Amino acid sequence: MNFFRGVMGGQAAGPQPSGAETIQKLCDRVASSTLLEDRRDAVRALKSLSKKYRMEVGTQAMDHLINILQTDRSDSEILGYALDTLYNIICNDEEEEQDESEDAVTPLPASGKQKNVSMPDEAAQKQADDLGAQFTDQFIQDPEHVTLLLTLLEEFDFHVRWPGVKLLTALLKNQGPQVQGVILVSPMGVSRLMDLLADSREVIRNDGLLLLQQLTKSNAAIQKIVAFENAFERLLDIITEEGSSDGGIVVEDCLLLLLNLLKNNSSNQNFFKEGSYIQRMKPWFEVGDDNSGWSAQKVTNLHLMLQLVRVMVSPVNSPGATASCQKSMYQCGLLQQLCTILMATGVPADILTETINTVSEVIRGSQVNQDYFASVNAPSNPPRPAIVVLLMSMVNERQPFVLRCAVLYCFQCFLYKNQKGQGEIVATLLPSTIDANSISAGQLLCGGLFSADSLSNWCAAVALAHALQDNLTQKEQLLRVQLATSLGKPPVSLLQQCTNILSQGDKIVRRGSKVQTRVGLLMLLCTWISNCPIAVTHFLHNQENVPFLTAQISENLGEDERLVQGLCALLLGICIYYNDNSLENYTKEKLKQLIEKRIGKENFVEKLGFITKHELYSRAAQKPQPVFPSPEQMLFDHEFTKLVKELEGVITKAVHKSSEEEKKEEEVKKTLEQHDNIVTQYKELIREQDAQIQELKEQVASMTTQNEQMQNTVTQQLSQIQQHKDQYNILKLKLGKDNQSQSNSQGESSQVNGLQTEELTQLREEVEELRKQHSLLQTQLSDKDALINTLQSEKAEGSAAGSDNTELLKELEALRSQVQSQSAEITQMKTERQELLRRAEAGSSDAVSSSDGSSDAAKITEVESRLAAQTTETEKLKEEAKSLSQSRAELEQQLASANSTVAILQTEKTKLQTEVQESKKEQDDLLMLLADQDQKIHSLKQRLKDLGETVDDEDDLDARDQTDDDYEEDEDED
């Protein structure tokens, strides 16, 4: 123990050992000691020496410390010392390299934030970073060491979990991708780290946030896993608990982690939106009336919150996802809350700038959001639209540069794919809508376009160009704008004024000498006249414009003026490409001849290429937001770079083409147009045919269903007839038995006999009516049969269409057979009914004759009961007669359907007759041709005979054939 006292600071006699020797002895003690207390003291001593002798401890003790983590899992104290020692030799942060009491159990402050403090000696710092990376590589050389560390994080003991979190964070800082790969393949590795957010000890939770920040950097797979481990819910809850934007550095850490999870990760963005987490961001941006005295931490938090909103609606995201997020932000009121901050007073400048950028991307390309933004008014007296207030800041040279860039971006996003907004802006410049008592957006843009500040000139020109982007109507409307230059002079058009500033010498010296102003005006003119032949004509109508452009392009100017030369070449090329040859002096051919004589085609193309070769062109083409380090570098607009990319190639081709090639191209275009028209006609014809086919298919389907219904009806009728037959047979048997019993009876009441006679009379009348109807139906059926027979005979004559009518005739035959069978059954039933009635009458007469001799009351009662039974049976017969009448009605319906079928067959007959007539005509024509041919053959044979040739006549040939046949028959008989 004296050795440990010496190491820990006690005085010992004799020479003191060096640090390396002491560390070697401690390492041997850790490796060889059997007592846990000895190993614990040795590891604690290594921890105290690990800051001063970082290199020696890391080189000699790392393997022993890792072995301690593997073997001494039961003792949390020695585990804590080992983890702290490893952290000291791996970590590169100066702030963390502080002397900590070895027995300290009090947690650090709740922030847990680690900040890098740069050392005065950069070489020493670089050496320390290299040392940390070297020890990190040594530690993660075996992936099991990282897995072991993840297992130790499951320990709830503060002395183990907190150093483990810090050590894993240091490993991720030094060698992030390698450690991420090990954690990703480790079972439940990310889930274990997510449990740190639920720790009740704020120090561990806050350092867990720092660990997850390092873990989720530039790794989409881990970001998805963390997001699906309910990270959004936990982080938003922590932000709310800590006070949202008024919270401390923990809120900042949560927001940084959210940015890591959402930035450039479409899957997590969709999960965030579908989980309704956008709605939970609205309370973050609630600001009061008094916005003075914001703390630096609140400014940082609100800045990160605005960045989080921008990540969800960034232009680099897919259009569908961006539009969905924009819709959600408008519906939940987040956009309205941002506009409130935009118009509030006392908001810090950097927050106001970021809010403008955020609102810009929330409304970009969304018609609903753009319309809402156009309706926002600033709280001034009188109220002014928010767009006007923002434009006033943009053209004010005293405003900060970043704020002016943000306002320009906001105006561009408001007009992006918003033809309605473009029309409203251009309308404020037209003479009929100008209000002298109020400031409009058009007036501010014109004022900035012609002011003395070159940055205002550029911003106003770009903003006005966006009001014309891809909108031919507004390009033509802007040609109507008139400007009053000075008193006593007539007004000039806006187009002419822009070209005058470029072309007139005194104007160039005073305003246009700055490259920024001239670039802005040239970009506006190029955007204005592109794809607008009327604007090209107006531009060429000014006789000074073309000579000025050719002079600018042909001159050999300095490096700064090359960009202006390239833009002038682009403007002249647009005048050639979109020229409709309405001006005789400036047709396409004459302008190309002018370029060839004054400039040279190769020189012209070279000057045109100066635009895309400029270093600021590629920077502006990367993203829509205008971000420039200084005002002098603000030269290109993002949308203008798209226009240049689109037009550079076609202008080069147009300049090199000859008149003959252009004529050929025009002819090819006309031919293509004709082909397109023909194709369009065929497409319309195909659509009509498709519609007709669809209608026919529907008709076939309806007829098929009707046929099925008819078949079902016939089947039902057949089953009903069968039921009636069965019932009738049963009734017949019952009635026969009753008649036999009535013949043996002795007497009946005369009143009952009278009722029975009346019922029998009614039955006779009904039976007579049924006979008449049956005879009528039979006559109608005989007529139809005769008609069908005639149609069948005609069908035999017109065999060409016989295949189409065979099915119809079969159906008619089936229907006719069904009707005949039903009529036969009805006839049979009627005859049986008459026989029953006759028997009933005979029974009643016998009963009347025997009534006089009857004296026994019991026999009379029996006869009365039998008569009652007979009455019920008669009622049943009445019901049967009714059912027979119903079946008769159904037969009439079938007869009507047969009539319709006969009508169809008659139409078919007429068609067949016409076809037969046509075939007869064709046969007559053939007979005529055969007669002519026979005459020709006869004449030719006669000529051959006249010439002395032997010709066999047809009669001779027939005679020979007959002789040969007779000879063959004789041989057969022999």
Order of alpha helices (4+ residues) and beta strands (2+ residues): alpha-alpha-alpha-alpha-alpha-alpha-alpha-alpha-alpha-alpha-alpha-alpha-alpha-alpha-alpha-alpha-alpha-alpha-alpha-alpha-beta-beta-alpha-alpha-alpha-alpha-alpha-alpha-beta-beta-alpha-alpha-alpha-alpha-alpha-alpha-alpha-alpha-alpha-alpha-alpha-alpha-alpha-alpha-alpha
